[in-house]
Structures are given as C-alpha cells and as structure tokens.
C-alpha cells in the first residue's frame, strides 16, 4: 500500500481531515463543533469550501428537504472532474432516483429477507464453527469481511469462489484521495481497477438477459429505469450496491465486538439477557456509524441552524456527529445495549435516500450475535484495532481477537 498523501487542513475544526479518524481525534472536533458552532463553515480545505452540519436535528432537516439540498452529482465530500464521476441513484434527485431505487429494492424486500434468513444463519454458523478457539486471529478478515462478502455474492448471484473480488472493489471504490481523503492509491489507479469491475459485470449483464431471478443484476436488466445506461452509470450503480452492502454491515460487525469489549458491563448484560440483541444491533449501528457523512448541494438560499446557506454551497451532514448528540442520546459516547431510543440513530440517513438495505444489515447482525452467544462466552479484543484512513468509511482494517468457549 502506498504511503499516505499529505493534505493540508488549516481549519482546526475541519472534520474532513481523514488523518483524524485512525487515532480517534475526530471525536473532540465534533464535540467542539456541536457545542460551539454546530453549522460550521470551512472556507478552505483540500475538498473546497463546505458547511459541516453536526447536530442531530439539523442533519435531519437537511436530509429530509431534498427539494432544497440536492444529492447530485456526488454524496461524498470531495469532487472529481465530470468525466470521472460515476452516476449512481444515491447521487440522483427525483424522479430518476426513485425509479432506479425501486428497480432493485426487491432484492432486499421483506419477502426476500424471509427467504434469506435460513441461508444467512447457516453461513454464520459455518464461519463461527471454523474459527480457532483460544488462539489469536483477525476478526475483520475472518468474520466481518467473510460474512458480508458471502452475502454480497448472493445479492449479485456472483460466482461464490470469486467473492473476494467484491470486497476488493468496495475498498477500491472508497479509496479516493480526491473524494474522501483516503490515500492508498491515485485516482488513475482507482479508475483502472474499477474498469476491471465493469468488465466483469458486463459479462454478468449479458448472461442475465432472460433471467427472472431476484438478484441485483437480473432486476436491473428487467427494470426500465436501468435501460440504455452508459457504462459509467452501470459501474456507478454497481459500486453503490457493493459498498452499501459491504461497509455498513462489515464495520458494524467489527464495531460491535470492539464496543462490547470497551464496555464490558454491557457484554455482561447481553450474556444475561439474549432478548436484548435486536435493540443492541441498533445501538451498535448508532455507536459505530459506519459511514461518517453524506454531502448535499444547496439549490437555493436557505437557513440551517441559524446560518445562511447560499445556493451552490456544499453542505456535509456528519452522521457520525449526530449520533453522538447528547441532546438526543444520553451518555452518547457510551454503548448502552438497552438504550430506549437506539433505533432513532441516523446511520442509515433519512428521507428518500434512507439506506434501502438497512433491514438486511440488521438481520445479519442479529443472527451473528444469536449464534455467537450459543458458542462463546467471550470474544476478547487483544489490542486496539487498526482503523480505516478515511473521512467517509468509519471502520476497521484489522482487529486481533481470541474466542473463549462457553
């Protein structure tokens, strides 16, 4: 992996600095912003000028007023030349957004999830039963990545023995220095790798022309909303579905284990009452906030939190900060698995762009913890995890653990 490219951030309250996140320094920045300047203007940054919206209520306001705050052309903080932008429905406004989203939602609809649950449980059991007990191993690779990648392979009906390609393409897609401050490759290297992804999926598109299956590709082939896409739009929507199906669940799986080690009294509470698992899943997703932000573009002059936003201004909703807003979540920095309003979190967003796969992610986490508690007394984190260098993906790259049998 290449050395980190240095970016200059002159505003001490600029949360776009991806170097803050691996060390946890971002928490102090967000605490200060919420207390002193919750709608904060950064005039100069490597990503240009932007507003940071950091309180829960203001974030919800921006996210639910899509007629004022546009998702086009990108939903991450940075910008790219027009020819390098990959159109995708999360970064589209109505009506195109609604039509394309509807075209693939069936893959994660309730009736589909009911069919998937036994498959997921069997896979979780297989993964957990294959793990060494009493020996150190990497939880991120062996459990978090493996489980989510198996699920992605099912959602795309992707060749199972090549499923790790999906993990790789997800990591490549979110490793853009220009977009999110991640710095392990150049934009040219990134696009070259994504072209390989496009070529592979072009073959799957051709194979699915007469398919009546409920995988993402077959549903896109059948949907009028996805006809006559240019290659970059096809690639953009593929990346959206891969990243959406990967990062949220993957980093919540790791984050949950880490949080329960950080707050061992909560692990004790869980062992004593397995019925807390569904609520705990919501609390883990709140506490972790797997995707730190989403960006919008103001279409008209407006006001947020007493600040005047001008048409054309870039507005960044920091979900990671809103989920730690003490006016909404008491003792917000703590994991509390019986928190009464855990489901109120904003990790999935609000409004028309709310994550369409949220129920699938929750189901995977619920099943995982049900199966963990049947097998193990403790999942012990052996040292501080290595975290992702990004202002967008709030996650883990390595976390050594040791399992203790019941």
N, C-alpha and C positions, 0 to 999 in steps of 0.2 A: 504494500500500500504506500502511496506517495506521501511525502511529508505535508503537513498542513500548510496551506497557503495562508499567509498573514493578511488579515483585513483590518483596516483602521476604523475604529469606532471612537469618536470624540465625545459623544454624549454619555455621561456616566449612567444615565437611566435609559439606555438603549438596549432593549431585550433581544434585538436581532443578532447580537454577538454570539455566534454559535460556540465560542470558546467558554462561555459561562456555564453551559449545561453539563459537560462531563464532570465538573467539580462541584456542582450544586450552587454556584454563586448566583444563579438566576433568581433563586427564592428571595434573596434580600432585595434585588432590584424590583421584583413585583410587589413585595411588601411595602416598599417605599412609594412606588407608583400608586398603589391603591389608597395609601394613607394621605399622600401629599399632592398627587397630580394624576388622577385616575384616567383622564383622557389627555395623553401627553404627546406633544409634537416633537419629533426628532427631525431637525432641519437637514442634517447631513449624515449619511451612512453609506456603506457600500451598496445598499439597496435603494438609494434615493431617499427623499423625504417621505415620512409617513406618520400617521397618528397611531398610538397604542391605546387600545381600549381594554381596561384591565379589571373593571368591576363587573360582577355578575349581571346586574340589571342593565347596564349599558351595552354589554355584549349581546344580551338577549334582544335588546331594542334593534341593534344593527342587523342581527341575524334574521329577524322576522320582518324587516322592512326592505324586502328585495327590490321593491319598486324604486327605492332611493339609492340602495347600495348594491351595485352590480357585481356579479361574480366573474364577469369577463374582463380580461382574457385569461387570467390566472388566479388561483386561490392560495398561492404561497407568496411570501413577502417580496421576492425578487422578480426581476423582469428578464426577458430574453428578446433577441431580435425576432420580428414576426415570423421569419422563415423557420425558426427553431421551436416555436410554440406548438405543442401537441393539443389540439382541441379535444375536450372531453366534457361530458354533460354536467359534471360538478362545476365546471367553469363556463357554463352557459346560463343565460337567462331564459325566461319563458318566451315563447312556447316550446322551443327546441329542447330545453332541459326536461320538461315534463314528459314529452313524447319519448325521448330516448330512455329516461329513467324507467318509465312504465314498460318499455320493451324488454327489460331484463329483470325487473323486480320479481317475476315469478320464480326465479331460481332460488330466492330466499323467502318466499311466501310461507305463511304458517303451514299450509298443507304439505309443502316440500320439506319444511323443517321436521314435521312429524315423521316423515319417511326417513329422514337423515339421522334421527336420534339414535336408533339402534346401531347404525353404521359407525357413528362417532364414538359411541360407548365402547364398541368392540375395538376400535383403533386405539382409544385411550388406554384400555386395559392392556392391549398388546405392547404399547410403548412403555407403560409403567412396569409391566412384568419383565421387560427386557433390561431394566436398569440395574446396575450393581448396588447392592445394599452394603452400607458401611465403607464404601470407597468413594473418593472424590471424583466427580465428573462435571461437565459443563451443562447446567440446566438449560441455558439458552439454546444450544445446538441440539441437545438430545431430546428435549421435551417441547420447548416453545416453538422452535422452528419446525421440528418434525411434525407436530400435530397440525399446525396451521398450513404447512405445505401439503400435507395429505388432504386437508380439506379443500385447498385451492385446486388441487388436481381433480377432485371430484366435481367442483363447481364448473370447471372448464372442460371436464372429461378429457383431461390432459394425460398423456402416457405416464403411468404411475412411476415407472423406473427412471423417468427423466424429471421428476417433480422438483428437484432442487434447482433446476433452471428458473423456476418461478420465483424462488427465494432470491436468487442472484439478480434477476431482472427487477424485482422490487427494490433491492438495495441500490442497484444502479440508478433507477428512476429517481430515488430520493437523495442521490449523492451529487447534487448540482451546486457548485460554489456560487453561481450567479443567482440561483433561486432561493436557497435555504442556508447557505453558509457552510454546508458540508464540503469537505475539501480533499477527498481522496482520489479525484480524477478531474481531468479537464472536461469542458463541455464537449469537445470533439471526441474524446474517448467515450464519453457517456452516450453520445448520439450513435456512434459506431456500434456499441453494444446493443442499444435499443433497436437498431436496424436488424440485427440478428433475431431479436424477439419478433419483430414484424414479419420477417421472412418465415419464421417457424409458424406463426399464427395464420399467415396467408394460406399455408398448406391445410391447416385445420378448417379454415373457412371453406375452401374448395371441397373438402371431404364431407362437410355438413350440409350441403345444398339441399338434400332431401330428408334431413333429419327432423323427427318430431319430438326429440328429447328436450329436457328442461335444463340442459347446461347453458352457460352464458353464450357460447359461440352459436349454438343451434338457435337460441332465442333471438340473437342479433340477426342471423341470416333470415329468419322469418318476419322480423319486425319491419314495417315500412319506414320507421324512423331511422333505421340504420342503412337504408339502401343508398347507393350512389355516394357513399363516404369516400373521401380521398384517403390515401394510405396513412397520412399523418393523423387524421381523425380516428381511424380504426386503431392505430397504435395508441393514441391518447386515451381512448376508452378502455383498451386492454390494460394500460398501466393503471388507470383509475381503479379498475376492478381488482387487479393484482395487489396493489398497495392497500386498497381498502379492505381486502380480505386477509391481508397479511399483518400489517403493522399494529393495528388496534388490538387484535387478539394476542398476537405474539408477545407484545410488550406488556400486556396486562397479565399474561401467564407468568412472566418473569417478575413483574412488579408485585404481584400478589404474594409470591413466596418471599421476596425481599421485605415487603411491608410487614408480614406476619412475624418475620424474624426481628424486625426493628421494634415491633410492639408485641412482645411475647405474651402479654396478658390477653391479647386478642386471639392468639393461637390457642391459649387455654380455653377461652370462651367458645371457640369453634369446636374444639375436641369435645366439650361438654354438651354442645347442642348443635348437631348437624343441620337442624332446620334453619339455621342462620345462613346457610350457603347462598340462597338466592339474593338476599339483601347484601351479603358480603361481596358478591360479584359486582353489584352496582357500586359499592363503596370502593372496591379495588379500582374500578374504572375511573371513578372520581379522583381518587388519591393519585393514581398514576398519570392520568390524562395523556394517553399515548401519542396524540398529535397536538402539538403545543398551540398552533394558531391556524387561523384562516384569514385571508385577506379579501377586502372588497374595494370597489372604486365608487366614490360618490358621484351620482349622476346629476345632483342639484345641490345648491347651497342648503345646508341644514344645520341642526344643532344636536350635539351629543354631550351629555354631562355638563352642560353649560358652556361648551366650547363651540365656536363657529367653524364648521367644516365647509370647505369650498368645493364646488363642482370640479371634478378631476383629481381631488385629493385621494391618496391611498390610505385606507383605514384597515388596521390589523386588529382582529379580535383575538386576544390572548386567552384561549380557553383554559390554559394551564394556570392562569392567574384567577380567573373567575371561579374555578373550582376550589380555590383556597380563600375565597371571600368570607371573612369571619361574620359579616352581617347576614349571611345565608347559612353557612356551615359552622356551627360552634366547634371550637378547637380544630380548625380546618386542617392544620398540618398533621393531625393525628389520623391514623386509620382506626375507625370505630365500626366494627362489622355489624353492629346493631343500630347504627345511626338511623334515626327515624326518617330523614329526608334524603337518604343516599341516592335514590332514583332521580332526584332533582338535578343531578350533575349535568354539565353541558359538554361532556366529552364527545357526544355524538352530534353536537350542533342543534340548531333549532330551525323551524320553518321548512321551506320546500327542499332545502339541501340536507336535512337531517339524514344521518347515515342509514342507508336502506338495509344494511346487513347487521344492524345492531342486535336484533334478536338471535341471529346465528352466533355472533360473538359471545353473547351472554350464555347461550346454551352450551357452547364448547367449554366455557369457564366453569359453569355449574357442574357439568358432567365430570370434568377433570377433578374438581375438588371432592365430589362424591366418591370417585374412585381412589383418589389419594388417601382419604380418611379410612377407607376399607383396608388399606395395605400398610400404611406407615404411621408411626407415632409422631414423626417429626421430619421435616425437610430442612436441614440445617444449612444455612448460608455460611461458607467457610471464610470468606473475605469480601471486602467491598467489591461490587460488580464493576465491570468496565462499561461506561456509558457511551451512547452514540454521540458523535460530534456533529450536532445539527440543531438549528433553531426550530425545526418542524417536527421531526420524529423524536419523541421523548422516550428513549428506550435503552436497551441493554445489548451489548455485543458479547459479553462473557460473564458468567456468574457461577463460580465453583460451589457445589453443594455436596452434602452427604446425607443419604437416606438412613433413617432409623426405623427398623421394623416394629410393628405393633407388639 
